[in-house]
Amino acid sequence: MDVFEILPEGTLAEVIDNRLYMSPSPKGKHQRTLRNLFRGIDQFVLQYNLGEVLFAPLDVYLDNEQNAVQPDLIFVGTQNLGIIDDDDVIHGVPDLIVEVLSDGNHEHDEKTKKELYQRFGVKEYWIVNPATKQASGYQLIAGSYVNLEGSYGTLSSRLFNHAFSF
């Protein structure tokens, strides 16, 4: 975590269980998918005054000792907005996290981060593959993730009771 704290702003890096992970900049398909998801989710959240939607790179400190991540898309509900500090850094657990896969990071998002988000209590986690347009979701029930029905080109959130196209 000490190394993470001194990295230059904008560095794509995360600390999971006190292990530093770095990644290259995302490619165009990744960014277009993220843009489309952000537009849809943000518009919905604003329309119903549900909280705040933010996107990477943005540090999310799940704890202050060993776990800081930069999810692609983050939703913090109104009741939880206190976890966003004055510098727009998140110290706590967001309600929804979406990761858009990049080449070479599938296992990291599908295993390592899924286990981390489950352990910290992220209510809903989605993994989106921009190459295949497949979306896989998980809802936290009684401390464990339960699979949500995946789909092609659509993220169907139980948290919002709404589907978002990408």
Disulfide bonds with the S-S distance in Angstrom:
none
